[in-house]
Amino acid sequence: MKLLIINTTIAFLLILSFNLYSQVNTNEEIIQCIEFTIGCRTIHGDGKFVIKNNDEYIKLLENNRSPHPDCINYELPYIDFNQNTLIGYESGISGCDFPTVSYQVMKTDNNYIFKINIIQKGNCKRSNLINTWCLIPKIENESMVEFKINIF
């Protein structure tokens, strides 16, 4: 009975905290994020990307093209950078199986937050690649993008 009361109290406090946080940050807006795939890239460490023009986009592949034979003639999918911005996160994480990854883009005033939640599966030393790309409506050149990575 005591455990039920403690759990109920904790749940109530968490809901109350979330409601208070939501009221304080009412200027946050969820931005539509279209999942995007870029093939034939090799990943070297953690990478956080905000791609605002075609020159930056082309460099993604020029500097990190996979040596796999199928990648010799690979071309990046077309993006209209007059209308869109591409944001991405690449990394590796240990685990016995591929992690579960979820993400969301939030806008606060004129800045953006790319929230990524990664659920690691097991304690194996194997490296599992995380390759998360999101196409969003064009952001202003002076806008900042903050990456918040949570690993569970």
C-alpha atoms as one frame of an Amber mdcrd trajectory, in Angstrom:
protein
   0.000   0.000   0.000   2.866   2.374   0.872   4.532   1.621  -2.459   1.300
   2.451  -4.336   1.044   5.811  -2.542   4.699   6.616  -3.268   4.332   5.669
  -6.953   1.125   7.710  -7.268   2.809  10.709  -5.614   5.812  10.470  -7.918
   3.553  10.219 -10.989   1.537  13.227  -9.811   4.716  15.285  -9.280   6.038
  14.342 -12.725   2.770  15.356 -14.397   2.695  18.589 -12.403   6.302  19.366
 -13.374   5.561  18.690 -17.037   2.482  20.931 -16.941   4.430  23.748 -15.304
   7.248  23.352 -17.816   4.750  23.430 -20.712   3.171  26.621 -19.389   6.556
  28.320 -19.044   7.612  27.310 -22.583   4.397  28.056 -24.462   6.389  29.614
 -27.306   7.743  26.169 -28.309   6.362  24.809 -31.548   6.781  21.320 -33.006
   8.269  21.555 -36.499   7.334  19.070 -39.195  10.284  16.769 -39.791  10.454
  14.605 -42.899  12.700  11.585 -42.358  15.493  11.663 -44.906  18.006   9.023
 -45.982  21.530   9.662 -47.205  23.299   6.564 -48.459  26.925   5.719 -49.128
  28.425   7.743 -46.259  31.026   6.483 -43.835  30.635   7.718 -40.265  33.668
   8.831 -38.277  32.707   9.713 -34.695  29.821  11.959 -33.717  28.501  14.353
 -36.322  25.947  17.113 -35.904  24.886  18.756 -39.155  22.856  21.789 -40.191
  22.879  21.924 -44.005  21.453  25.147 -45.443  22.715  25.105 -49.041  23.698
  22.778 -51.864  27.473  23.348 -51.451  27.366  22.112 -47.836  25.179  19.201
 -48.943  27.603  18.050 -51.656  30.503  18.138 -49.161  28.686  15.541 -47.022
  29.416  12.907 -49.628  32.680  14.270 -51.048  34.468  13.948 -47.722  32.933
  10.669 -46.553  31.940   8.526 -49.546  31.854   4.816 -48.729  34.392   2.716
 -50.670  31.686   0.104 -51.387  31.427  -0.614 -55.146  27.707   0.310 -55.173
  28.624   3.816 -53.966  30.899   4.815 -56.842  28.062   6.434 -58.824  25.740
   7.241 -55.903  24.150  10.685 -56.095  22.516  12.512 -53.212  18.724  12.914
 -53.381  17.602  16.363 -54.555  16.750  18.996 -51.924  15.360  22.468 -52.657
  17.394  24.550 -50.201  15.297  27.630 -51.015  12.474  25.857 -49.174  14.228
  23.427 -46.809  17.060  22.864 -44.341  18.563  19.439 -43.627  19.616  18.596
 -40.077  21.272  15.379 -39.049  23.045  13.397 -36.371  25.434  10.508 -36.987
  27.151   8.426 -34.349  27.773   4.943 -33.084  26.577   3.377 -29.851  27.403
   0.092 -28.193  24.751  -2.537 -27.676  23.784  -6.086 -28.543  21.270  -4.953
 -31.158  20.410  -1.781 -33.036  19.132   0.962 -30.715  15.668   2.453 -30.841
  15.921   6.069 -31.977  13.188   8.701 -31.802  13.470  12.396 -32.526  11.574
  15.654 -32.688  12.354  19.188 -33.835  11.133  22.085 -31.711  11.216  25.802
 -32.508  11.571  28.375 -29.735  11.469  31.961 -30.962  13.880  31.874 -33.929
  16.007  28.931 -32.716  15.583  25.180 -33.032  16.157  22.133 -30.833  16.754
  18.709 -32.394  15.797  16.293 -29.589  17.047  12.748 -30.118  16.305   9.855
 -27.750  18.414   6.709 -28.126  17.540   3.508 -26.279  20.611   1.283 -26.118
  19.933  -2.465 -26.228  22.314  -4.390 -24.002  25.917  -3.878 -22.936  27.749
  -5.543 -25.834  30.761  -3.670 -27.185  29.539  -3.865 -30.786  29.127  -0.463
 -32.406  25.716   0.223 -33.931  25.469   3.165 -36.290  22.944   5.935 -35.761
  22.159   7.892 -38.879  19.295  10.359 -38.330  18.449  12.977 -40.954  15.489
  15.320 -40.928  14.271  17.707 -43.640  12.554  20.770 -42.166  11.201  24.032
 -43.581  13.947  26.582 -44.362  15.445  28.205 -41.272  16.951  31.671 -41.179
  20.738  31.992 -41.524  21.025  33.534 -38.049  18.955  30.770 -36.416  20.780
  28.331 -34.150  20.113  24.589 -33.935  20.792  22.902 -30.601  21.186  19.116
 -30.468  19.892  17.411 -27.314  20.963  13.765 -27.318  19.568  11.500 -24.592
  20.892   7.948 -24.271  18.976   5.450 -22.156
